Amino acid sequence: MYIYTEYARKSLTGYTAIIPQVVNADISRVPATDESYPRQLRETPGCPSELFVRGSLPPAGTPHIAIVGTRKATHDGLMVAREIARDLARHGIVVVSGLALGIDAAAHEGALQGGGRTVAVLANGLDTVYPPSHEQLARRILERNGCLLSEYPLGTPAFPSQFLARNRIVSGLALATVIIEAPARSGTLVTAKYALEQGREVFVLPGPARHPNFAGSHRLIREGARLIATADDILEDLGLAASEAAEKRSVTQRTLPLLSESQRRIFDHLSHSTTTQRPDDISAATGLAPNVVGAELTMLTLLDLVVESGPGFVVR
């Protein structure tokens, strides 16, 4: 199913043209007035008037943390970015980044390794993935209940200025931004600046004193950003460490990768439902036979992922 809409877009010559756009069924348009629009982002000045979303926005109230850094990252920087993202994901944190080369990609990969959700904010229309080499990574993000997000309608190319504008969304979605390897002149520093203007915490991983990849990072620390070494430092400073809710989310995220295909289909359906779902409703929505739904609901209940509520079931 395709929905045709029109968007006024200013051309490079300064004239305004009406460009027809096609939004297909797996890309949704979310105005800032919609209840599903991320609350954390809505509260920031200059937030986009609408978002285009491919995949599933995380449930409201789920904490987000952004992880960003240079495209030309060191081996150690990539390793630490993956580790921090993985450990945050295991605590139920949604990892936000920009799908760029280097640290961004490592952050998304780490979140997936931790069994968690991750949000990739693009600087172009969602009909293409930029950079093209990350199409497979984008597919994996979508398969694991994450999403691709952009303020730009379909057909919008990735102009250089849009990457800097995109950074305000990356930081605006998150409670805090983690900086890993920021050179003295870096778009990563723009993300840190946006985060501070939005009243969000900025955490910085330090590095070798004279390494150019850390020149901007160390300046941020001198200016008051919080120095961190592990995900535990972030969780502790944000008051998210060792809470009962976080521990339960951690157990859930470790269990999800072990689910069978039919169990995951049922769990995904219940995760996106706002009301209690009867077995017949689940069968109709997932296409699974009633006897399969019944058996898998029993297993999901034993795994403490869903709970019976009245005549139906909900995610615990």
Stockholm file with secondary structure:
# STOCKHOLM 1.0

chainA/1-316         MYIYTEYARKSLTGYTAIIPQVVNADISRVPATDESYPRQLRETPGCPSELFVRGSLPPAGTPHIAIVGTRKATHDGLMVAREIARDLARHGIVVVSGLALGIDAAAHEGALQGGGRTVAVLANGLDTVYPPSHEQLARRILERNGCLLSEYPLGTPAFPSQFLARNRIVSGLALATVIIEAPARSGTLVTAKYALEQGREVFVLPGPARHPNFAGSHRLIREGARLIATADDILEDLGLAASEAAEKRSVTQRTLPLLSESQRRIFDHLSHSTTTQRPDDISAATGLAPNVVGAELTMLTLLDLVVESGPGFVVR
#=GR chainA/1-316 SS CEEEEEEEEECTTSCEEEEEEEEETTEEEEETTSTTSCHHHHTSTTCCSEEEEEECCCCTTCCEEEEEECSSCCHHHHHHHHHHHHHHHHTTCEEEECCCTTHHHHHHHHHHHTTCCEEEECSSCTTSCSSGGGHHHHHHHHHTTCEEEESSCTTCCCCHHHHHHHHHHHHHTSSEEEEECCCSSCHHHHHHHHHHHTTCEEEEECCCTTCGGGHHHHHHHHTTCEECSSHHHHHHHTTCTTCHHHHHHHHHHHHGGGSCHHHHHHHHHHHTCSSCBCHHHHHHHHCCCHHHHHHHHHHHHHTTSEEEETTEEEEC
#=GC SS_cons         CEEEEEEEEECTTSCEEEEEEEEETTEEEEETTSTTSCHHHHTSTTCCSEEEEEECCCCTTCCEEEEEECSSCCHHHHHHHHHHHHHHHHTTCEEEECCCTTHHHHHHHHHHHTTCCEEEECSSCTTSCSSGGGHHHHHHHHHTTCEEEESSCTTCCCCHHHHHHHHHHHHHTSSEEEEECCCSSCHHHHHHHHHHHTTCEEEEECCCTTCGGGHHHHHHHHTTCEECSSHHHHHHHTTCTTCHHHHHHHHHHHHGGGSCHHHHHHHHHHHTCSSCBCHHHHHHHHCCCHHHHHHHHHHHHHTTSEEEETTEEEEC
//
